[in-house]
Amino acid sequence: MKSIRSVSIGLTALACASLPAAAVAQDQRCISRAESQAVVAHLMPSLISSAQKRCAPQVGNRSYLSAEGPALVSRMTPLSRATWPDARRALERQSGNPLPDNEALLNFGRQAIAEGVANGMDADSCRMVDQLLEQLAPLPPRNLANVFALFLETGVNNSRNSPLRVCPSAPR
């Protein structure tokens, strides 16, 4: 279970790194599940690429990440682009500030967040992420991203130290 917890913590860090200090200080705020899903879907290609680079030594050349990671990034990229407007609105609402319109600066931020998450992954986390992606990759991109958004929700909502919460969903 340490590996799933590490992944959840990494995704929590991803979300928190997107927020300025003022927003992080407001622990009563929450983002909706749809906002969480948009942010995670938008960042998935960067997260997968960074995990692939970080984990290659731990999982080997024949692992899913090494062999199929680039193809998965390509599959996730259209969804990432499509969810950017919703992800942007969620991050701006949460932070209380507009994000810059400079694409190079935004790409730098995406990469920094993804590398920060990947750098927090140990060998067990790398193996777990490799296995999760291998098992979940057959899902449509939106479903795959939504599963990882649920990991984020579990991580942030079960952590006393998390400054971010995903708002409770109404029962179906």
Protein Blocks (a to p, Z undefined) as FASTA:
>chain_A
ZZmmmmmmmmmmmmmmmpcfklmmmmmbccdfklmmmmmmmmmmmmmmmmmmmmmmmnoj
mbmklmmmmmmmmmmmmmmmmmmmmmmmmmmmmnopacdfbfklmmmmmmmmmmmmmmmp
cfklmmmmmmmmmmmmmpcfklmmmmmmmmmmmmmmmpmklcbdcdddddZZ
